[in-house]
Amino acid sequence: MKTGYSKLVINPPYGFPMLGYYIPRKVKGVNDDLFVRAVAFDDGVKKAVVIALDVGQLPQAMFDKIKDLVSADTGVERDGIFINCSHTHTGPVIGKDLGTSSESTPEYEAFLVNTARDAAVYAFQDLNESEFSVAKTQAKGVSFVRRYRMKDGSVATNPGVKNPNILHALGVPDETVRIVKIKRCGGEDIILVNFGTHPDSVGGELLSADYMGVVCKTLENALGNTKCIFLLGCQGDVNHVNVAPTPEEEAISVIDFDSVPRSYAHAEYMGRKIAGAVLSVISVTKPVKTDKISYVTTTINLPSNKENDKLEEARYIYDMFKSGRAGELPYKEMALTTAVARAKRIVMLENGPDSFPFNFSAISLGDLVFAGIGGEPFTEIGRRICENSPFKETVLCCLTNTAGGYIPNSSSYDEGGYEAGTTVIKKGGDDIMVNGMTEMLNKLYNA
């Protein structure tokens, strides 16, 4: 198996709209550069490429444009192209941001598509014979479930640090870090890191790849002669917020507009802990057979979360928000964000489709598979898919090859909270997703 690597900067210009919240922000500088990274694979018969973009998300049309260009200029079949978004909240708006109505520009979108294509092309120009090995470890104290049962019986997302009304978290974070090490003959080594938690730790109006960028930079500096690529795992119900931090942890962040602690220093803290976990096992990875490239893509329809019986209340809340009177609503901070986002979802889906298509994709390299699902599934969904996978090593990524929002566990719809209230996917979508991915991976394994 031959592999190649490439990395290119994709920073938008000063003043460009930023994605991430329900308040408008514009780029005012750079904490750290945004990149597109590509790893190319060639077994002598087939080719494939994994592309990681430091952007919040892409419209489906842009995933398709990138695939078209990459396929035309590298000869890789479209199903062999795996595009993962980092979901950084300190990156550019691509398309239209439904939260603020901000829009990107055709010029930047063309630049982004072309640069992603260029990264793939250059990765194939860098091919070297390679040996693969893998490891799995944990990064403790980095990711936290962000949904909590409160003492009054309600459910709150991001209820605030040291909130005395918190009863307990609704779930357990997946602290697993998966590592693929590629030792190359005549070229720099490559490390792929897979971990899932919401990349929302920085805030502000300076561009940043968040903790994922710190992971890559830290590993490259520590190891030398090594390039790194980060692939985001399932993270729909987890983020960086420790509601019971130590004094030292509390001191490195500032409470933001929505009661969430954020800072670039916190992203560095997270990134270094994850990189440290990788370094603890990078010398004792185990070989994995990677002799043949195969790939598959499947489209699954997930049911639409319509609630037309609640339209009257939803229209009132959403109209108050649009008219600048959200402060008059009986909600505060994250509860206000939840109420507005839920109302917007109900209004938007009044005459919407009965289902939404999600592309599932996978690229196998023998016993190793990169599996991709759209949207932001809860961590339990990711666990179930990895447990069901027939492959010896499964690297599962969200926000891959398709657009989409939260895919909660079925139990969360009855519990409530931001994610379940705002998702366009109806209760039961988690089982459809797990079953669809399991069927697809079994098909690929047995091909």
C-alpha positions in Angstrom: 0.0 0.0 0.0 1.3 3.5 -0.9 0.2 6.6 0.9 0.7 10.3 0.4 0.0 13.5 2.4 -0.8 17.1 1.8 -1.8 20.2 3.8 -3.0 23.6 2.5 -4.3 26.8 4.3 -8.0 27.7 3.8 -8.3 30.8 5.9 -11.1 33.2 4.8 -10.4 36.9 4.6 -10.8 39.5 7.3 -14.4 40.4 7.9 -15.8 37.1 6.7 -18.8 35.7 8.6 -18.1 33.0 11.1 -20.2 29.9 12.0 -21.2 28.6 15.4 -23.8 30.5 17.3 -27.0 32.4 17.1 -25.2 35.7 17.1 -23.4 37.2 14.1 -19.6 37.2 14.2 -16.9 38.3 11.7 -13.3 37.3 11.3 -11.0 39.8 13.1 -7.8 37.9 13.1 -6.1 34.4 13.4 -5.3 32.4 16.5 -4.1 29.5 14.3 -4.6 28.7 10.7 -7.3 26.5 9.2 -6.2 23.7 6.9 -7.4 21.1 4.5 -5.4 17.9 5.0 -5.5 14.9 2.7 -4.2 11.4 2.9 -4.1 9.4 -0.3 -4.1 5.6 -0.6 -3.1 3.4 -3.6 -2.9 -0.4 -3.6 -1.9 -0.6 -7.2 -5.4 -1.4 -8.4 -7.6 1.1 -6.6 -7.2 4.5 -5.1 -8.9 6.4 -2.3 -8.4 9.6 -0.4 -9.4 10.9 3.1 -9.8 14.7 3.3 -10.2 16.7 6.5 -11.5 20.3 6.4 -11.2 22.8 9.2 -14.8 24.1 8.7 -17.9 23.8 10.7 -19.9 22.1 8.0 -20.6 22.0 4.3 -23.8 22.2 2.2 -24.4 18.9 0.4 -23.7 20.6 -2.9 -20.1 21.5 -1.8 -19.4 17.9 -0.8 -20.5 16.9 -4.2 -18.4 19.6 -6.0 -15.3 18.6 -4.2 -15.9 14.9 -5.0 -16.4 15.8 -8.7 -13.2 17.8 -8.9 -11.1 15.3 -7.0 -12.4 12.4 -9.1 -11.7 14.2 -12.3 -8.2 15.2 -11.4 -7.0 12.1 -9.5 -8.9 9.3 -11.1 -10.4 8.2 -7.7 -14.0 7.0 -8.0 -16.4 9.2 -6.1 -17.2 6.5 -3.5 -13.5 6.4 -2.7 -13.5 10.0 -1.5 -14.0 10.6 2.2 -14.5 14.2 3.3 -14.7 14.9 7.1 -15.5 18.4 8.5 -13.9 19.3 11.9 -16.9 21.4 13.0 -14.8 24.1 14.4 -17.0 27.0 15.7 -14.3 29.5 14.9 -14.3 29.0 11.2 -16.1 30.4 8.2 -19.8 30.2 7.3 -20.2 28.0 4.2 -23.4 28.6 2.3 -26.0 30.2 4.6 -25.9 30.1 8.4 -29.5 29.5 9.4 -28.8 30.7 12.9 -27.8 34.3 11.9 -28.7 34.5 8.1 -25.1 35.2 7.4 -23.8 34.0 4.0 -20.5 33.1 2.5 -19.4 34.3 -0.9 -19.1 32.5 -4.2 -15.5 33.5 -4.4 -14.5 31.9 -1.0 -16.6 28.8 -1.8 -14.8 28.3 -5.1 -11.5 28.8 -3.3 -12.4 26.2 -0.7 -13.5 23.6 -3.3 -10.4 24.1 -5.5 -8.1 24.0 -2.5 -9.6 20.7 -1.3 -9.1 19.3 -4.8 -5.5 20.6 -4.8 -4.8 18.9 -1.5 -6.0 15.6 -2.9 -3.9 16.0 -6.1 -0.8 16.9 -4.1 -1.3 13.9 -1.7 -1.3 11.5 -4.7 2.0 13.2 -5.9 3.5 12.2 -2.5 2.9 8.5 -2.6 5.4 6.2 -0.8 5.3 2.5 0.2 3.9 2.3 3.7 3.3 0.0 6.7 0.2 0.5 8.9 -0.2 0.0 12.7 -2.9 1.0 15.1 -3.5 1.8 18.8 -6.3 2.8 21.0 -6.2 4.7 24.3 -8.2 7.3 26.3 -8.0 11.0 26.9 -9.4 11.6 30.3 -11.0 14.9 31.5 -11.3 16.4 28.0 -14.9 15.5 27.0 -18.0 15.9 29.1 -21.7 15.1 28.5 -23.4 18.5 28.1 -26.9 17.4 28.9 -28.0 17.3 32.6 -30.9 16.3 34.7 -31.7 19.3 36.9 -33.0 19.0 40.5 -36.5 20.3 39.3 -36.7 17.4 36.9 -36.0 19.4 33.8 -33.2 18.7 31.3 -30.7 21.4 30.4 -27.9 21.7 27.9 -24.8 23.5 29.2 -26.5 24.6 32.4 -23.4 26.5 33.6 -20.3 25.8 35.6 -20.9 25.0 39.3 -24.6 25.3 38.9 -26.0 24.0 42.2 -29.2 22.8 40.6 -27.5 20.1 38.6 -28.5 16.6 39.6 -26.5 14.4 37.2 -25.3 14.1 33.6 -27.4 12.2 31.1 -24.8 9.8 29.7 -21.1 9.0 29.7 -18.6 10.5 27.3 -16.6 8.3 24.9 -13.0 9.1 25.8 -11.5 6.7 23.3 -8.7 8.0 21.1 -8.0 5.9 18.0 -4.7 6.2 16.2 -3.5 5.0 12.8 0.3 5.2 12.3 1.6 5.1 8.8 5.3 4.4 8.5 6.5 5.5 5.0 9.6 4.4 3.1 11.2 7.6 1.8 8.6 10.0 3.2 7.4 11.6 6.4 5.3 9.4 8.6 1.6 10.1 9.0 -0.6 9.8 12.1 -4.4 9.8 11.9 -6.1 10.7 15.2 -9.8 10.0 15.8 -11.6 11.5 18.8 -15.1 12.9 19.3 -16.1 16.0 21.3 -17.7 19.2 20.3 -15.1 21.7 19.0 -16.5 24.8 20.7 -13.8 25.6 23.2 -12.4 28.9 21.8 -15.1 31.4 20.9 -14.6 35.0 19.9 -13.8 36.3 16.4 -10.3 34.9 15.7 -10.0 32.0 13.4 -9.0 28.7 15.0 -9.0 25.0 14.3 -9.8 24.5 18.0 -8.3 21.6 19.9 -7.9 19.5 16.8 -5.4 21.9 15.4 -3.5 21.8 18.7 -3.4 18.0 18.5 -1.9 18.0 15.1 0.7 20.8 15.8 1.7 19.2 19.2 2.3 15.7 17.7 4.2 17.1 14.7 6.5 19.1 16.9 7.0 16.3 19.4 7.6 13.5 16.9 9.5 15.2 14.1 9.4 13.9 10.5 5.7 13.3 11.0 2.5 14.7 9.6 -0.9 14.5 11.4 -4.5 14.6 10.4 -7.5 14.7 12.8 -10.8 13.0 12.1 -13.8 14.0 14.2 -15.8 11.2 15.9 -19.4 11.2 17.1 -19.9 14.2 19.4 -23.5 15.4 19.3 -24.0 15.3 23.1 -20.5 16.1 24.4 -18.3 19.1 24.7 -15.4 20.6 26.6 -17.4 22.0 29.6 -16.5 20.5 33.0 -19.3 21.8 35.3 -17.1 21.0 38.3 -13.6 22.2 37.2 -10.5 22.5 39.4 -9.5 26.1 40.2 -6.6 25.8 37.7 -9.0 24.6 35.0 -11.4 27.4 35.7 -8.7 30.0 35.5 -7.8 29.3 31.9 -11.2 30.1 30.5 -13.6 33.1 30.4 -17.4 32.7 30.7 -18.8 33.6 27.3 -22.2 35.1 26.3 -24.0 31.8 26.7 -22.5 30.9 30.1 -20.0 28.5 28.5 -16.3 28.9 29.4 -14.1 29.4 26.4 -10.6 30.5 25.5 -7.8 29.5 23.2 -5.9 28.4 26.3 -8.6 25.9 26.9 -8.2 24.5 23.3 -4.5 24.2 24.0 -5.2 22.4 27.2 -7.5 19.9 25.5 -5.3 19.4 22.5 -2.2 18.7 24.6 -4.0 16.2 26.7 -5.2 14.3 23.6 -1.8 14.5 22.0 -0.3 13.3 25.3 -2.6 10.3 25.2 -1.4 9.6 21.6 2.2 9.9 22.6 1.7 7.4 25.4 1.0 4.6 23.0 2.6 5.7 19.7 5.7 3.5 20.3 3.6 0.4 20.9 1.2 0.3 18.0 0.2 -3.1 16.6 0.4 -3.9 12.9 -2.8 -4.1 10.8 -3.2 -5.7 7.4 -3.8 -3.1 4.7 -3.5 -5.0 1.4 -6.6 -4.0 -0.6 -8.8 -0.9 -1.0 -12.5 -1.2 -1.1 -15.3 1.3 -0.6 -19.1 1.7 -0.5 -21.6 4.5 -0.2 -25.3 4.0 0.9 -28.1 6.6 1.2 -30.5 6.1 4.2 -33.6 8.2 4.7 -34.2 9.4 8.3 -37.7 10.5 9.2 -38.5 14.2 9.6 -39.2 15.6 13.1 -42.4 17.5 12.2 -44.6 19.0 15.0 -47.3 20.9 13.2 -49.5 20.7 16.3 -47.1 23.1 18.0 -46.9 25.7 15.2 -48.8 28.5 16.9 -46.4 28.7 19.9 -43.4 28.1 17.6 -44.3 31.0 15.3 -44.7 33.4 18.3 -41.3 32.5 19.7 -39.5 32.7 16.3 -41.2 36.0 15.4 -40.1 37.5 18.7 -36.5 36.4 17.9 -36.6 37.7 14.4 -37.9 41.1 15.6 -35.2 41.5 18.1 -37.5 40.9 21.1 -36.1 37.6 22.3 -35.3 39.2 25.6 -39.0 39.5 26.4 -39.4 35.7 26.2 -39.4 33.8 29.6 -36.1 32.1 28.9 -32.5 32.8 29.8 -29.2 32.0 28.3 -29.0 28.4 26.9 -32.7 27.9 27.6 -33.4 30.8 25.2 -31.2 29.4 22.5 -33.0 26.1 22.9 -36.5 27.6 22.7 -35.6 29.7 19.6 -33.9 26.9 17.8 -36.7 24.5 18.5 -39.3 27.0 17.3 -37.3 27.6 14.2 -37.2 23.9 13.5 -41.0 23.5 13.8 -41.7 26.5 11.6 -39.2 25.4 8.9 -40.6 21.8 8.8 -44.2 22.8 8.5 -44.3 22.0 4.8 -40.9 20.2 4.8 -40.1 16.7 3.5 -41.2 13.6 5.3 -37.6 12.3 5.5 -34.0 13.5 5.0 -31.3 11.5 3.0 -28.1 10.8 4.8 -25.1 9.4 2.9 -23.2 6.6 4.7 -19.7 5.9 3.4 -16.8 3.6 4.2 -13.3 3.0 2.8 -11.6 -0.2 3.9 -7.9 -0.9 3.6 -7.9 -4.6 4.4 -8.7 -5.0 8.2 -8.9 -1.2 8.7 -12.0 0.8 7.8 -12.8 4.5 7.8 -16.6 4.8 8.3 -18.4 8.1 7.8 -21.9 9.3 8.8 -23.5 12.7 8.3 -24.7 15.1 10.9 -23.7 15.0 14.6 -24.8 11.7 16.2 -24.7 11.2 20.0 -21.8 9.2 21.3 -23.9 6.2 22.1 -24.7 5.8 18.4 -21.0 5.8 17.6 -20.4 3.1 20.3 -23.1 0.9 18.9 -21.8 1.2 15.3 -18.2 0.4 16.3 -19.3 -2.6 18.4 -21.3 -3.9 15.4 -18.5 -3.4 12.9 -17.0 -6.7 11.5 -13.7 -5.0 10.9 -10.8 -5.4 13.3 -10.2 -1.7 13.4 -12.9 0.9 12.8 -12.3 4.6 12.6 -15.8 6.2 12.8 -16.3 9.9 11.8 -19.3 12.2 11.9 -20.0 15.1 9.5 -18.6 13.1 6.6 -19.7 13.3 3.0 -23.1 14.7 3.9 -24.7 17.6 5.7 -27.0 17.3 8.7 -27.6 18.3 12.3 -28.0 16.4 15.6 -29.0 12.7 15.6 -30.0 12.0 19.3 -30.6 8.8 21.1 -34.3 7.9 21.1 -34.4 8.2 24.9 -33.4 11.9 24.7 -36.6 13.0 23.0 -38.6 12.2 26.1 -35.9 13.8 28.3 -35.8 17.1 26.3 -32.9 19.6 25.9 -31.4 21.5 23.1 -30.3 18.6 20.8 -33.6 16.7 20.9 -35.6 19.9 20.6 -33.8 21.2 17.6 -33.0 18.1 15.5 -34.9 17.7 12.2 -34.7 13.9 12.7 -37.6 12.1 14.3 -37.3 9.8 17.3 -36.1 6.4 16.1 -33.5 7.8 13.7 -30.7 6.4 15.9 -31.8 2.8 15.3 -32.2 3.4 11.6 -28.7 4.9 11.4 -27.1 2.1 13.5 -28.8 -0.6 11.5 -28.0 1.0 8.2 -24.3 1.5 9.0 -24.0 -2.1 10.3 -25.6 -3.5 7.1 -23.3 -1.4 4.9 -20.1 -2.3 6.8 -21.0 -6.0 6.7 -21.6 -5.7 2.9 -18.2 -4.1 2.5 -16.5 -6.7 4.7 -17.9 -9.6 2.8 -17.3 -8.1 -0.7 
